[in-house]
Amino acid sequence: MAGDGEIVIRDIKKVFGPTVAVEDINLTIPDGCYCCLLGPSGCGKTTLLRMIAGHETPSEGDILIGGSSVIHLPTGSRGTSMMFQSYALFPHLTVLDNVAFSLKMKRVGKSERREQAFEVLKRVQLEPMADRMPEQLSGGQQQRVALARSLITNPKVLLLDEPLSALDEYLRIHMRAELKFIQQDLGISFIHVTHTQPEALAMGDMVVVMDTGHIEQSGTAVEIYGQPRTTYVAEFMGGWNVVSGTVAEVNNGEATIKGGDGLLYGAKASGEAVGADMNIGIRRDKIHLKRDAAGDKNSVAGVVHAIEYQGNWVKVTVVKPNDERLVAVIEDHEFFQDPATVGDNLHATWSIVDGRVLEKALGSQNLIGETFD
C-alpha cells in the first residue's frame, strides 16, 4: 500500500492555449522523501508543483497522493500545503496569529488555535517571537513563520516554491540545514522547487532535473551529479565538461572519437558503431593541466582564460582555438606545484576511464511558444 505522502504522477501534460508547458511527466516520489525539482526558469517545475497543489488542473494524466487520485479534489482536500516564494505574512497580525490564521478560517476556537500555533512555532524554534509583528523579524525568521503557517494544517506533503530565493547567501545555507532537519523530524514528504544546483544537491533525497517541460533525469543527488545520463544534465549540473565527435574506430573495447576540430578523444566503448555520433562527459575534478602534450588522445591544447582560487581547490578555464572552453578543478596543492597564469598555453588532459558516454539531451521537439516555470 502506498504511504500517506507518496506521490505518483502519471502521464501528466499541461497546455496553456497553444503552448505545451509540461508533457510526458511520469514520476513517483516516495513517502517521507525530500524531493527537489531542479531546472532553469521556464522548465515547467513550478507548473508541476502547482498541479500537485491543485492550483492548476492537468490537461491530461493523473496525480495520486497516498494511492488516491486527487485530480478532482479541491486544494484544501488533498493533504498538501504550499509555501510560496513570497511569504505574504499579514503585517497587522502577530507571529502567533499569522500561524493560527488558517485555523481561524476553519472556525477553530481562539484558545485552541493559538495553542496549536504555539506548538508549531516550537518546531521551527520561534516561540520566543510569538508576540512580535512580521516587520520586527529578520528574513530568515519570516520564512520560518511562513513554514509554520504551512505546517499547522498537518499536511501529508509540503510544497515549497523557491523558498530560499529571498535570503542572502549566509541565511540560505543556514536555512537549507533547518528545512532538511524539520523535514526529517516530521517525516513527511517535501517537494522543493529550485533553480540552484548546490541547493538541490545539498537537500534532496531525490533530485528531478527538468528542461523545457520534461524530465531529463531523476535520482539521488549522488546519481545526478556523479552519473549524468544526458549532455544537458552533465552541463546543467556544472561539474562536467562535454566533448563531442564521431566514432573513428573501435578497438579492444575502446572507442576513438574525432571531434569537429580534429582532436581525438578516447573512451570506453559501449556498443557505438564507427561513424556514430558520441558525446563524452568529463568531470572537472578529473582534468589535469600539463605544460606539454601528454599524448594523442584526451589532450586539449588551449590558453588559460580565467583562474579562480577557492581555498582548497582552484578553478581554471582553458579556451580552445575554436573558442570552446574546458573547466578544470585542481586541488590547491597540485595547482601550486606549478601554478598557471592567465594567458599560459597548456594542455587539459584526462584518463580514458574518467570519460563518461552521454546520451544526447532529450529536448522536447514539440514544445512551442513560451515556456513556463
C-alpha positions as semicolon CSV with decimal commas, in nm:
position;residue;x (nm);y (nm);z (nm)
1;M;0,000;0,000;0,000
2;A;0,126;0,349;-0,080
3;G;0,231;0,561;0,213
4;D;0,020;0,863;0,301
5;G;0,263;1,104;0,139
6;E;0,365;0,903;-0,166
7;I;0,303;1,097;-0,486
8;V;0,258;0,923;-0,820
9;I;0,247;1,140;-1,132
10;R;0,121;0,960;-1,443
11;D;0,143;1,088;-1,800
12;I;0,087;1,449;-1,695
13;K;0,056;1,714;-1,961
14;K;-0,038;2,078;-1,920
15;V;-0,134;2,306;-2,208
16;F;-0,189;2,681;-2,190
17;G;-0,363;2,777;-2,512
18;P;-0,126;2,680;-2,798
19;T;0,164;2,625;-2,558
20;V;0,263;2,291;-2,403
21;A;0,404;2,379;-2,061
22;V;0,485;2,024;-1,945
23;E;0,429;1,685;-2,102
24;D;0,502;1,316;-2,057
25;I;0,573;1,357;-1,684
26;N;0,592;1,022;-1,505
27;L;0,737;1,026;-1,156
28;T;0,699;0,854;-0,820
29;I;0,807;1,045;-0,508
30;P;0,825;0,812;-0,207
31;D;0,652;0,889;0,120
32;G;0,876;1,087;0,356
33;C;1,111;1,196;0,076
34;Y;1,273;1,537;0,036
35;C;1,241;1,586;-0,340
36;C;1,392;1,880;-0,528
37;L;1,253;1,980;-0,867
38;L;1,553;2,144;-1,033
39;G;1,579;2,336;-1,358
40;P;1,620;2,677;-1,519
41;S;1,346;2,937;-1,545
42;G;1,077;2,822;-1,784
43;C;1,139;2,447;-1,749
44;G;0,792;2,373;-1,602
45;K;0,889;2,290;-1,244
46;T;0,654;2,541;-1,080
47;T;0,369;2,442;-1,312
48;L;0,416;2,082;-1,197
49;L;0,419;2,190;-0,831
50;R;0,100;2,391;-0,880
51;M;-0,073;2,089;-1,038
52;I;0,018;1,877;-0,734
53;A;-0,122;2,151;-0,509
54;G;-0,440;2,187;-0,714
55;H;-0,376;2,545;-0,827
56;E;-0,359;2,420;-1,187
57;T;-0,553;2,135;-1,349
58;P;-0,364;1,895;-1,576
59;S;-0,476;1,881;-1,938
60;E;-0,402;1,507;-1,938
61;G;-0,287;1,246;-1,689
62;D;-0,338;1,175;-1,321
63;I;-0,181;1,262;-0,983
64;L;-0,216;1,026;-0,687
65;I;-0,134;1,108;-0,324
66;G;-0,134;0,819;-0,081
67;G;-0,268;0,590;-0,352
68;S;-0,574;0,801;-0,437
69;S;-0,629;1,033;-0,731
70;V;-0,651;1,399;-0,631
71;I;-0,715;1,548;-0,975
72;H;-1,074;1,637;-0,897
73;L;-1,020;1,734;-0,532
74;P;-1,004;2,099;-0,422
75;T;-0,675;2,235;-0,294
76;G;-0,771;2,209;0,072
77;S;-0,871;1,843;0,047
78;R;-0,550;1,696;-0,098
79;G;-0,340;1,673;0,217
80;T;-0,094;1,925;0,075
81;S;0,018;2,265;0,193
82;M;0,209;2,517;-0,016
83;M;0,474;2,762;0,099
84;F;0,510;3,037;-0,159
85;Q;0,818;3,229;-0,265
86;S;0,671;3,549;-0,117
87;Y;0,592;3,482;0,247
88;A;0,276;3,702;0,233
89;L;0,257;3,743;0,610
90;F;-0,024;3,962;0,743
91;P;0,154;4,278;0,865
92;H;-0,119;4,361;1,119
93;L;-0,111;4,021;1,291
94;T;0,141;3,886;1,539
95;V;0,357;3,587;1,452
96;L;0,127;3,363;1,657
97;D;-0,188;3,490;1,487
98;N;-0,029;3,462;1,143
99;V;0,039;3,095;1,207
100;A;-0,308;3,038;1,354
101;F;-0,493;3,216;1,073
102;S;-0,590;2,906;0,872
103;L;-0,743;2,752;1,185
104;K;-0,941;3,070;1,239
105;M;-1,084;3,031;0,888
106;K;-1,191;2,680;0,991
107;R;-1,367;2,830;1,295
108;V;-1,137;2,664;1,549
109;G;-1,174;2,836;1,888
110;K;-0,926;3,110;1,974
111;S;-0,755;2,937;2,266
112;E;-0,728;2,606;2,081
113;R;-0,589;2,753;1,760
114;R;-0,337;2,966;1,950
115;E;-0,225;2,662;2,148
116;Q;-0,173;2,466;1,825
117;A;0,008;2,759;1,664
118;F;0,243;2,787;1,960
119;E;0,331;2,418;1,934
120;V;0,415;2,461;1,566
121;L;0,629;2,766;1,647
122;K;0,827;2,545;1,884
123;R;0,904;2,313;1,591
124;V;1,062;2,597;1,398
125;Q;1,224;2,747;1,710
126;L;1,027;3,069;1,701
127;E;0,820;3,050;2,020
128;P;1,010;3,350;2,177
129;M;0,893;3,558;1,877
130;A;0,524;3,468;1,911
131;D;0,409;3,819;2,006
132;R;0,622;4,009;1,755
133;M;0,496;4,166;1,435
134;P;0,637;4,049;1,097
135;E;0,826;4,377;1,043
136;Q;1,025;4,305;1,360
137;L;1,164;3,980;1,217
138;S;1,465;3,903;1,000
139;G;1,421;3,742;0,659
140;G;1,506;3,400;0,797
141;Q;1,258;3,440;1,083
142;Q;0,983;3,550;0,845
143;Q;1,049;3,241;0,638
144;R;1,012;3,019;0,940
145;V;0,680;3,186;1,022
146;A;0,562;3,107;0,669
147;L;0,682;2,749;0,716
148;A;0,497;2,719;1,048
149;R;0,179;2,853;0,884
150;S;0,207;2,577;0,621
151;L;0,272;2,306;0,879
152;I;-0,019;2,387;1,110
153;T;-0,260;2,209;0,876
154;N;-0,068;1,880;0,931
155;P;-0,015;1,813;0,559
156;K;0,096;1,481;0,412
157;V;0,303;1,676;0,162
158;L;0,461;2,020;0,194
159;L;0,519;2,205;-0,134
160;L;0,788;2,475;-0,140
161;D;0,822;2,716;-0,433
162;E;1,175;2,866;-0,434
163;P;1,160;2,905;-0,053
164;L;1,518;3,032;-0,012
165;S;1,540;3,274;-0,304
166;A;1,472;3,589;-0,097
167;L;1,751;3,518;0,153
168;D;2,114;3,624;0,146
169;E;2,379;3,357;0,093
170;Y;2,454;3,307;0,464
171;L;2,087;3,261;0,551
172;R;2,030;3,037;0,250
173;I;2,294;2,793;0,371
174;H;2,162;2,811;0,729
175;M;1,801;2,755;0,623
176;R;1,895;2,462;0,397
177;A;2,001;2,274;0,709
178;E;1,696;2,391;0,903
179;L;1,447;2,280;0,636
180;K;1,615;1,942;0,600
181;F;1,613;1,891;0,978
182;I;1,245;1,985;1,005
183;Q;1,152;1,751;0,719
184;Q;1,336;1,461;0,879
185;D;1,184;1,542;1,218
186;L;0,831;1,550;1,078
187;G;0,881;1,253;0,845
188;I;0,653;1,395;0,576
189;S;0,722;1,450;0,206
190;F;0,870;1,783;0,098
191;I;0,871;1,888;-0,269
192;H;1,103;2,183;-0,317
193;V;1,130;2,381;-0,643
194;T;1,468;2,543;-0,706
195;H;1,690;2,661;-0,991
196;T;2,004;2,634;-0,775
197;Q;2,213;2,320;-0,822
198;P;2,401;2,326;-0,487
199;E;2,069;2,369;-0,305
200;A;1,918;2,063;-0,472
201;L;2,229;1,851;-0,417
202;A;2,255;1,952;-0,050
203;M;1,889;1,894;0,038
204;G;1,734;1,638;-0,191
205;D;1,695;1,269;-0,114
206;M;1,568;1,276;-0,471
207;V;1,660;1,529;-0,740
208;V;1,448;1,570;-1,054
209;V;1,621;1,766;-1,331
210;M;1,377;1,931;-1,572
211;D;1,415;2,113;-1,903
212;T;1,161;2,257;-2,146
213;G;0,865;2,083;-1,987
214;H;1,001;1,733;-1,942
215;I;1,219;1,534;-1,700
216;E;1,576;1,482;-1,818
217;Q;1,676;1,262;-1,524
218;S;1,572;1,178;-1,169
219;G;1,763;1,002;-0,894
220;T;1,966;1,060;-0,582
221;A;2,195;1,363;-0,564
222;V;2,495;1,131;-0,599
223;E;2,349;0,977;-0,915
224;I;2,254;1,309;-1,071
225;Y;2,593;1,467;-1,013
226;G;2,815;1,162;-1,050
227;Q;2,627;0,970;-1,320
228;P;2,452;1,217;-1,551
229;R;2,266;1,041;-1,831
230;T;2,247;1,321;-2,087
231;T;2,460;1,609;-2,209
232;Y;2,207;1,854;-2,066
233;V;2,226;1,712;-1,712
234;A;2,606;1,700;-1,723
235;E;2,636;2,061;-1,835
236;F;2,349;2,200;-1,626
237;M;2,481;2,047;-1,302
238;G;2,801;2,241;-1,360
239;G;3,057;1,980;-1,260
240;W;3,121;1,838;-1,606
241;N;3,275;1,923;-1,942
242;V;3,124;1,773;-2,256
243;V;3,315;1,698;-2,577
244;S;3,154;1,557;-2,891
245;G;3,258;1,392;-3,212
246;T;3,223;1,094;-3,443
247;V;3,347;0,743;-3,368
248;A;3,654;0,689;-3,589
249;E;3,740;0,337;-3,472
250;V;3,672;0,081;-3,201
251;N;3,947;-0,147;-3,077
252;N;3,962;-0,373;-2,770
253;G;3,667;-0,207;-2,602
254;E;3,794;0,146;-2,660
255;A;3,641;0,397;-2,897
256;T;3,840;0,671;-3,067
257;I;3,627;0,979;-3,129
258;K;3,725;1,255;-3,368
259;G;3,595;1,598;-3,276
260;G;3,485;1,858;-3,525
261;D;3,813;2,042;-3,467
262;G;4,016;1,730;-3,547
263;L;4,107;1,646;-3,186
264;L;4,098;1,280;-3,084
265;Y;3,929;1,154;-2,771
266;G;3,931;0,808;-2,619
267;A;3,652;0,648;-2,418
268;K;3,531;0,307;-2,316
269;A;3,314;0,176;-2,599
270;S;2,953;0,092;-2,520
271;G;2,825;-0,051;-2,847
272;E;2,879;0,251;-3,071
273;A;2,948;0,181;-3,439
274;V;3,210;0,357;-3,648
275;G;3,059;0,678;-3,785
276;A;2,816;0,723;-3,494
277;D;2,796;1,050;-3,305
278;M;2,927;1,026;-2,950
279;N;2,926;1,261;-2,652
280;I;3,170;1,225;-2,365
281;G;3,144;1,389;-2,023
282;I;3,450;1,453;-1,806
283;R;3,418;1,574;-1,451
284;R;3,603;1,896;-1,388
285;D;3,798;1,746;-1,100
286;K;3,929;1,465;-1,324
287;I;4,108;1,708;-1,558
288;H;4,478;1,785;-1,508
289;L;4,684;2,064;-1,660
290;K;5,015;1,989;-1,835
291;R;5,275;2,218;-1,987
292;D;5,340;1,968;-2,268
293;A;5,110;1,737;-2,464
294;A;5,051;1,411;-2,278
295;G;4,953;1,202;-2,580
296;D;4,743;1,195;-2,894
297;K;4,410;1,143;-2,716
298;N;4,231;1,337;-2,443
299;S;4,489;1,616;-2,456
300;V;4,338;1,953;-2,543
301;A;4,566;2,248;-2,608
302;G;4,438;2,589;-2,508
303;V;4,503;2,921;-2,341
304;V;4,428;2,987;-1,975
305;H;4,136;3,232;-1,974
306;A;4,048;3,257;-1,604
307;I;4,175;3,137;-1,266
308;E;3,958;3,136;-0,954
309;Y;4,110;3,046;-0,616
310;Q;3,852;2,870;-0,396
311;G;4,060;2,773;-0,093
312;N;4,123;2,401;-0,117
313;W;4,087;2,400;-0,495
314;V;4,145;2,624;-0,796
315;K;3,908;2,659;-1,092
316;V;4,092;2,706;-1,423
317;T;3,914;2,783;-1,752
318;V;4,102;2,689;-2,070
319;V;3,990;2,820;-2,412
320;K;4,050;2,600;-2,717
321;P;4,146;2,751;-3,056
322;N;3,782;2,716;-3,170
323;D;3,670;2,921;-2,863
324;E;3,517;2,622;-2,682
325;R;3,601;2,608;-2,313
326;L;3,709;2,337;-2,073
327;V;3,699;2,392;-1,699
328;A;3,935;2,213;-1,463
329;V;3,905;2,200;-1,085
330;I;4,255;2,138;-0,949
331;E;4,339;2,062;-0,587
332;D;4,535;2,353;-0,440
333;H;4,848;2,152;-0,363
334;E;4,861;2,023;-0,723
335;F;4,798;2,365;-0,877
336;F;5,062;2,547;-0,673
337;Q;5,334;2,294;-0,756
338;D;5,346;2,466;-1,097
339;P;5,091;2,750;-1,092
340;A;4,944;2,867;-1,419
341;T;4,869;3,228;-1,505
342;V;4,614;3,380;-1,741
343;G;4,750;3,365;-2,097
344;D;4,957;3,048;-2,046
345;N;4,944;2,779;-2,315
346;L;4,855;2,450;-2,150
347;H;4,709;2,108;-2,223
348;A;4,398;1,989;-2,039
349;T;4,426;1,611;-2,007
350;W;4,226;1,327;-1,858
351;S;4,228;0,949;-1,838
352;I;4,018;0,734;-2,069
353;V;3,849;0,571;-1,769
354;D;3,729;0,912;-1,649
355;G;3,523;0,977;-1,963
356;R;3,151;0,901;-1,941
357;V;2,945;0,834;-2,253
358;L;2,637;1,057;-2,252
359;E;2,310;1,044;-2,437
360;K;2,205;1,349;-2,633
361;A;1,980;1,578;-2,429
362;L;1,617;1,475;-2,465
363;G;1,499;1,822;-2,574
364;S;1,128;1,831;-2,643
365;Q;1,064;1,858;-3,016
366;N;0,702;1,967;-2,992
367;L;0,708;2,229;-2,717
368;I;0,615;2,550;-2,893
369;G;0,573;2,910;-2,789
370;E;0,656;3,033;-2,442
371;T;0,779;2,803;-2,166
372;F;0,651;2,812;-1,812
373;D;0,813;2,774;-1,472
